Amino acid sequence: MTAIFQQQSIANSSDVFGLARDHRKRAEAVIGLAFGCLEGRIPPDRVVAMTERLATIGYREISIADSVGLANPTQVGLMMKRLLHQFPQIHFSLHLHNTRD
């Protein structure tokens, strides 16, 4: 994910959060392709940085998505352990695909 795309995603997420807040609604952010995409592996530090930015906006519900099913259970476990430790105020959910049976 390019830096420009990341910046635009955060800006859009901020707008959505503001609208939800203004209308007294909850909003959940989704970090898609959190483990990899067709271009390769996504470094865990990038997911942590995105989570930090979303938490700073005010998100308290974040879904971590393996949108194309590239992660294995160990990767998911390690990522979630790290996120839960670093962001105890966030309610995390997962969106996973099993492409390896």
N, C-alpha and C positions, 0 to 999 in steps of 0.2 A: 504494500500500500504506500503510495507516494506521500510525501509530507504535505503537499497541497491537498490531496484527498482527505488526509487525516484532519487537517485544519478545517476543511469544509464540513466534514462529518461532525466535528466538535461544535462548530458554529451552529449547524442545523440542530444538533442535540440540545444546545443551549436554548434555541428558539422554541423547540418543542416543550422543554421543561418549563420555560416561562409561560407559555400558553396554558399548559396543564395547571400550573400553580395559580394563574389568574382565574381559571375556571374551577378551582378547588377540586382538581382531579389528580390522580396519581399518574406518574409516567415511569416506564421501565425502558432502560437503554439496552441495546443488544450489541455486543462486540462480536461481529460475524467473522468467520475465517480466523478464529483465534489461535488455531494450531497450525494452519498452513493453507496454502492455496495452490493453484496449478503452477505458480511460479516458484514455489518452494516453502520451506518451513518458516513459521513466524516466530521470532525470538520471544520467549516468555516476558522479557523486560518490556517489550512493546505493549503487551497486553496489560501489564501492571501500570505502565505509564498512561494508557488510555483509561484504565479504571480510575486512576488518580485524578485525571482531568474531569471525568464524569462525576466523581464524588465531589470535587470542588464546585461543580455547577450546582450540585444539590441532589443528584440521583442517589436513591437508597435501595433501588432494585435494579440489578444488572444481570443480564443473561449472557453467559459465555457460550458461544456457538461454534461447533465444529461443522460448519455449513456443508462441507464436501466429504466428511468422513475420513479424514486423514490421521486423526489422533488414535493412539492406543490407550488402553485403560491406565497404564502407568503415567503417561503424559498428562492425562486428565486429572488423575489423583494428585500429582505433584503441583500442577497449576492451581487446583482448587485449594490445596493445603496452604500454598503461599498466599493466595488471595484472601482466604478466610482469616489467616493470621494477620495480614497487613491491613485489612479493611473489615474489622469486626462489626462496624456499623452498617455494612451493606448486606442486603438479602440477595444471595446469588441463586440463579437457576441455570440449568444447562439445556442446550439444544444440541443433540448429538445424532450422528448417522453411523450406522454399522455397515461399512462397505467391505469388511474383511471376514464376515460371517461370525 
